[in-house]
Amino acid sequence: MRNVSRIDSFSHPALLYGRIEARKSYGPEFFAIGYVAIGRKDLAFDKLEQAYSERTWIMNLLKVEPRLDSLRSDPRFADLLQR
């Protein structure tokens, strides 16, 4: 079994987001947008739920934020908009 190098651990975007998230220096909206960008919709919705709970700024822009366009057809998105 080979050792995983520092470069290998950053080769997958989800691993990188996990490392950044562990620092707690960014809000859940940052990760929601990032997870959308790498195609991890379930993780994006988890972070949007967290953003809703924390009442972050992104909740005011859900209807118009273009980086969330790929989530609009999901029923979970409509649920967030109705709240």
N, C-alpha and C positions, 0 to 999 in steps of 0.2 A: 504494500500500500504506500503510495507516494504522499509526501507532505504537501499540503495546500499552501501555495505561496501567497503573499499579500496581494499580488496582481491577480491571481486566480480568484481570490475571494471577492474582488470587485468586478469580475467579468460579467456577472449576471446582474441586471439592474435591480431586481428584487432584493438581492443580497446587499447591494449598495444602499437602498432605501432602508433596509433593516438596520444597517449600521448607523445611518444618519438619525433614524427614528429613536434609537437607543440614547442618543444625546439629549433628546427632549428640548432642542433649541428651536424647533419649528412647530407651527400649529398643524392640526389635522388637515386643514384645507390644502396646505402645501403637499402633503402626501396623497391626498385624494386626486389632485391634478397630476401628480407624478405617476400614480398607479394607473390612471386613465391613459397616460402617454405610453406606458409599457404594456397596455392591454390587460391589466389585472382589475377587472371591473368589480369583482366581489370585495377585494381589498379597498377599492375606491369607495364603494358604498359603506363599508365599515367606517372609513374615515369621515365620510359625509355625515353619517349618523353621529359620530363623535363631535363633529363640527356643529351639528344641530344642538346637541346637548350643551355644548360650551357657548352657543350663540356667537359664533365667529362671523366675521365680515362676509364670508363667501355665501352665507345663507341669504343675504340681501341681493346677491347677484346671480342666483341659480338660474333664473329665467334667461339671462343674457350672456352668461360666461361661455365663450366659444370653446374653451378647452374641455368643457363637459358635454359637448354635442353628442358624442358617441354613447352617452348614457341616457339620452332623452327618450329612447324607445322602450326602455326598461320600466316596468310598473313601479319599481322602487323609487325611481326618479319622480314619477307623478305623485307618489305618496309624500315625498319630501316637499314638493311644491304645494301640496294641499295643506300642510301643517301650519 
